[in-house]
Amino acid sequence: MDEDVDEGAVFKALADPTRRALLDALRERDGQSLGSLQAGFETTRFAVMKHLRTLEEAGLVVTRRQGREKLHFLNPVPIRLVHDRWVSRYAEPWAATLTGLKRQLETSMQQVFEIYIRTTPERLWEAITDPEARAAYNFGVAALTDWTPGSRFEMRHTASGTLIGEGETLEADPPRRLVQTMTALWSDEVKAEGASRITWEIEPIAEDSCRLTVTHDRLRQGANPELYGGWPMILSGLKTWLETGERLTTPGSLRYG
């Protein structure tokens, strides 16, 4: 696992039953405030706050301000990275447990994913917007557009040319922020879900490192998990590609998140 992801912190966070219960609570309803989470536990507000801080430090929970409230969202990316290092190499049968947890996490109106990558904002922006680079970590799917607000964009398999998604660029502020709508087209089921929104936010945290946050929202409650279930693997692949120049091996059957 990359040094930007503290596997010790992840395992420590998951070892505590109260913290696992907090993740369960966010699995059931993502985007909760401290008060909402604390109401489900027979413990003090301070204790819940302390557990949430540990989960944040491990990267398993990310927060967003909404008015005066601080909302908490589950981030499955560290679990994906633990899987990539340990499960796939040594104990593939354990994967059913981890991926089952990931599926259970994906039930809310908004999904937030966060990852740290050793790269510059400019290079990260290029990896997101360059069709050839995008296809390298995005299951062979390129995003085609001129990346200006109001422009149409398409997602196509580079091998077959098949159109699997379309949308519109709403905001483009390189190398910091990109917002687009997306309608999935790879099956009748996901097409029926209509348009959702994807926001990429790049924040430099050191001379050679960035924090990337992807927010997939405007999803109906109970939306088809195929719409967003691939994000942990996509972002893990992006990190691997930028930091090593290698492609992360991914199951061919997994569709765009």
C-alpha positions as CSV (number, residue, x, y, z in Angstrom):
1,M,0.0,0.0,0.0
2,D,1.2,3.5,-0.8
3,E,2.7,5.5,2.1
4,D,-0.1,8.2,1.6
5,V,-2.6,5.6,2.9
6,D,-1.9,4.6,6.5
7,E,-2.9,0.9,6.6
8,G,-2.2,0.8,10.3
9,A,-4.7,3.6,10.8
10,V,-7.3,1.8,8.6
11,F,-7.0,-1.5,10.5
12,K,-7.0,0.4,13.9
13,A,-10.2,2.3,12.9
14,L,-12.0,-0.9,11.9
15,A,-10.9,-2.8,15.0
16,D,-13.2,-0.8,17.3
17,P,-16.9,-2.0,17.4
18,T,-18.2,1.5,18.0
19,R,-16.4,2.8,14.9
20,R,-17.7,-0.1,12.9
21,A,-21.2,0.7,14.1
22,L,-20.7,4.4,13.0
23,L,-19.7,3.1,9.5
24,D,-22.8,0.9,9.6
25,A,-24.9,4.0,10.4
26,L,-23.4,5.9,7.4
27,R,-23.9,2.8,5.3
28,E,-27.6,3.0,6.1
29,R,-27.8,6.8,5.7
30,D,-24.9,8.7,4.4
31,G,-24.3,12.4,5.0
32,Q,-25.2,12.6,8.7
33,S,-24.4,15.3,11.2
34,L,-22.6,14.6,14.5
35,G,-25.9,15.0,16.4
36,S,-27.7,12.6,14.1
37,L,-25.0,10.0,14.6
38,Q,-24.7,10.5,18.3
39,A,-28.5,9.9,18.8
40,G,-28.0,6.3,17.8
41,F,-25.5,5.5,20.5
42,E,-25.7,5.3,24.3
43,T,-22.5,7.4,24.7
44,T,-21.5,11.0,24.9
45,R,-21.2,13.4,22.0
46,F,-17.5,13.8,22.8
47,A,-17.0,10.1,22.5
48,V,-18.7,9.9,19.1
49,M,-16.7,12.9,18.0
50,K,-13.5,11.2,19.0
51,H,-14.4,8.0,17.1
52,L,-15.3,10.0,14.0
53,R,-12.0,11.8,14.2
54,T,-10.2,8.5,14.1
55,L,-12.2,7.4,11.1
56,E,-11.4,10.7,9.4
57,E,-7.7,10.2,10.1
58,A,-7.9,6.8,8.5
59,G,-9.7,8.2,5.5
60,L,-12.7,6.1,6.0
61,V,-15.0,9.1,6.7
62,V,-14.9,12.5,4.9
63,T,-16.8,15.6,5.9
64,R,-18.6,18.4,4.1
65,R,-20.1,21.6,5.4
66,Q,-23.7,22.2,4.6
67,G,-24.8,25.5,6.1
68,R,-24.0,25.3,9.8
69,E,-23.8,21.6,9.9
70,K,-20.8,19.3,9.3
71,L,-22.0,16.2,7.4
72,H,-20.1,12.9,7.5
73,F,-19.8,10.5,4.5
74,L,-18.3,7.1,4.2
75,N,-15.3,6.8,1.9
76,P,-14.7,3.2,0.7
77,V,-11.4,4.0,-1.1
78,P,-9.1,2.9,1.7
79,I,-10.9,-0.4,1.9
80,R,-10.3,-0.8,-1.8
81,L,-6.6,-0.1,-1.4
82,V,-6.4,-2.6,1.5
83,H,-8.1,-5.1,-0.8
84,D,-5.7,-4.4,-3.6
85,R,-2.6,-5.1,-1.4
86,W,-3.7,-7.9,0.8
87,V,-6.9,-9.6,-0.3
88,S,-6.2,-10.1,-4.0
89,R,-2.6,-11.3,-3.4
90,Y,-3.1,-13.6,-0.4
91,A,-6.7,-14.4,0.4
92,E,-9.1,-13.8,-2.5
93,P,-12.0,-15.5,-0.6
94,W,-11.9,-12.6,1.9
95,A,-12.9,-10.3,-1.0
96,A,-16.5,-11.3,-0.7
97,T,-16.7,-9.7,2.8
98,L,-15.1,-6.4,1.7
99,T,-16.9,-6.0,-1.5
100,G,-20.1,-6.9,0.2
101,L,-19.4,-4.0,2.7
102,K,-18.8,-1.7,-0.2
103,R,-22.1,-2.5,-1.9
104,Q,-23.9,-1.9,1.4
105,L,-22.3,1.6,1.6
106,E,-23.8,2.7,-1.7
107,T,-27.4,3.6,-0.9
108,S,-27.6,7.3,-0.5
109,M,-28.3,10.4,-2.5
110,Q,-24.7,11.5,-2.5
111,Q,-21.4,9.5,-2.6
112,V,-18.1,11.1,-1.7
113,F,-14.7,9.5,-2.4
114,E,-11.4,10.9,-1.4
115,I,-7.8,9.8,-2.2
116,Y,-4.3,11.2,-1.9
117,I,-2.0,11.0,-4.9
118,R,1.7,11.9,-5.2
119,T,1.4,14.2,-8.2
120,T,0.9,17.9,-9.1
121,P,-2.5,19.5,-9.7
122,E,-1.6,20.1,-13.3
123,R,-0.7,16.5,-14.0
124,L,-3.8,15.2,-12.1
125,W,-6.0,17.5,-14.2
126,E,-4.4,16.2,-17.3
127,A,-5.0,12.6,-16.2
128,I,-8.7,13.4,-15.7
129,T,-9.2,15.2,-19.0
130,D,-6.9,13.6,-21.5
131,P,-8.8,10.8,-23.3
132,E,-5.8,8.4,-23.6
133,A,-4.9,8.9,-20.0
134,R,-8.4,8.5,-18.7
135,A,-8.9,5.2,-20.6
136,A,-5.7,3.8,-18.9
137,Y,-7.4,3.6,-15.5
138,N,-11.1,3.9,-16.3
139,F,-11.7,0.4,-17.7
140,G,-10.7,1.4,-21.2
141,V,-13.3,4.3,-21.3
142,A,-12.3,7.7,-22.6
143,A,-14.1,11.0,-21.9
144,L,-14.4,13.1,-25.0
145,T,-15.2,16.9,-24.9
146,D,-13.4,20.2,-25.1
147,W,-13.8,20.7,-21.3
148,T,-15.5,24.1,-21.5
149,P,-18.7,25.0,-19.6
150,G,-21.8,24.1,-21.7
151,S,-20.0,21.6,-23.9
152,R,-21.3,18.1,-24.4
153,F,-19.1,15.2,-23.4
154,E,-19.2,11.5,-24.3
155,M,-17.8,8.4,-22.6
156,R,-16.7,5.8,-25.2
157,H,-14.8,2.5,-25.0
158,T,-11.6,3.1,-26.9
159,A,-11.5,-0.5,-28.4
160,S,-15.1,-0.7,-29.7
161,G,-16.1,3.0,-29.9
162,T,-19.3,2.1,-28.0
163,L,-21.0,5.1,-26.4
164,I,-21.6,4.2,-22.7
165,G,-22.4,7.7,-21.3
166,E,-23.1,11.3,-22.1
167,G,-23.5,14.6,-20.3
168,E,-22.6,18.2,-20.1
169,T,-19.7,20.1,-18.6
170,L,-21.1,22.6,-16.0
171,E,-17.9,24.0,-14.5
172,A,-14.3,23.7,-15.6
173,D,-11.6,25.5,-13.5
174,P,-8.3,23.9,-14.2
175,P,-6.5,22.5,-12.3
176,R,-8.9,22.7,-9.4
177,R,-12.5,21.8,-10.1
178,L,-14.5,20.0,-12.7
179,V,-18.3,19.5,-12.6
180,Q,-20.3,17.5,-15.1
181,T,-23.7,15.8,-15.5
182,M,-23.6,12.2,-16.6
183,T,-26.3,9.9,-18.0
184,A,-25.2,6.2,-18.1
185,L,-26.1,4.3,-21.3
186,W,-24.5,0.9,-20.9
187,S,-27.8,-0.8,-20.0
188,D,-31.5,0.1,-20.0
189,E,-31.5,-0.1,-16.1
190,V,-28.9,2.6,-15.6
191,K,-30.2,4.7,-18.5
192,A,-33.6,4.8,-16.7
193,E,-31.9,6.5,-13.7
194,G,-31.4,9.7,-15.7
195,A,-28.7,12.2,-15.2
196,S,-26.5,12.5,-12.1
197,R,-23.7,14.9,-11.3
198,I,-20.0,14.3,-10.8
199,T,-17.7,16.9,-9.2
200,W,-13.9,16.5,-9.2
201,E,-12.0,18.7,-6.7
202,I,-8.2,18.9,-6.6
203,E,-6.4,20.4,-3.6
204,P,-2.6,20.5,-3.4
205,I,-1.4,19.5,0.1
206,A,2.4,19.5,-0.6
207,E,4.8,20.3,-3.4
208,D,4.3,16.9,-4.9
209,S,1.0,15.6,-3.5
210,C,-2.7,16.3,-4.0
211,R,-6.0,15.4,-2.4
212,L,-8.6,14.4,-4.9
213,T,-12.3,14.4,-3.9
214,V,-14.9,13.0,-6.2
215,T,-18.6,13.7,-5.3
216,H,-21.2,11.8,-7.2
217,D,-24.6,13.3,-6.3
218,R,-28.1,14.0,-7.6
219,L,-28.7,10.3,-7.3
220,R,-32.2,9.1,-6.3
221,Q,-32.5,7.2,-3.1
222,G,-31.9,3.5,-3.9
223,A,-30.3,4.3,-7.3
224,N,-28.7,1.5,-9.2
225,P,-25.2,0.9,-7.7
226,E,-23.7,0.4,-11.2
227,L,-23.9,4.2,-11.5
228,Y,-21.2,4.7,-8.8
229,G,-19.9,1.4,-7.6
230,G,-16.8,1.5,-9.7
231,W,-15.4,4.8,-8.2
232,P,-13.1,3.2,-5.6
233,M,-11.4,1.0,-8.2
234,I,-11.2,3.9,-10.7
235,L,-9.5,6.2,-8.2
236,S,-7.2,3.4,-7.1
237,G,-6.3,2.9,-10.7
238,L,-5.7,6.6,-11.2
239,K,-3.4,6.7,-8.2
240,T,-1.4,3.7,-9.4
241,W,-1.1,5.0,-12.9
242,L,0.1,8.5,-11.9
243,E,2.5,7.2,-9.2
244,T,4.0,4.2,-11.0
245,G,3.0,4.5,-14.7
246,E,1.4,1.1,-14.5
247,R,-2.2,0.1,-15.0
248,L,-4.1,-1.5,-12.2
249,T,-5.5,-4.8,-13.2
250,T,-9.3,-4.6,-12.8
251,P,-12.1,-7.1,-13.5
252,G,-13.3,-6.7,-17.1
253,S,-16.9,-7.1,-16.0
254,L,-16.9,-4.1,-13.7
255,R,-18.5,-1.1,-15.3
256,Y,-17.9,2.6,-15.1
257,G,-18.8,4.0,-11.6
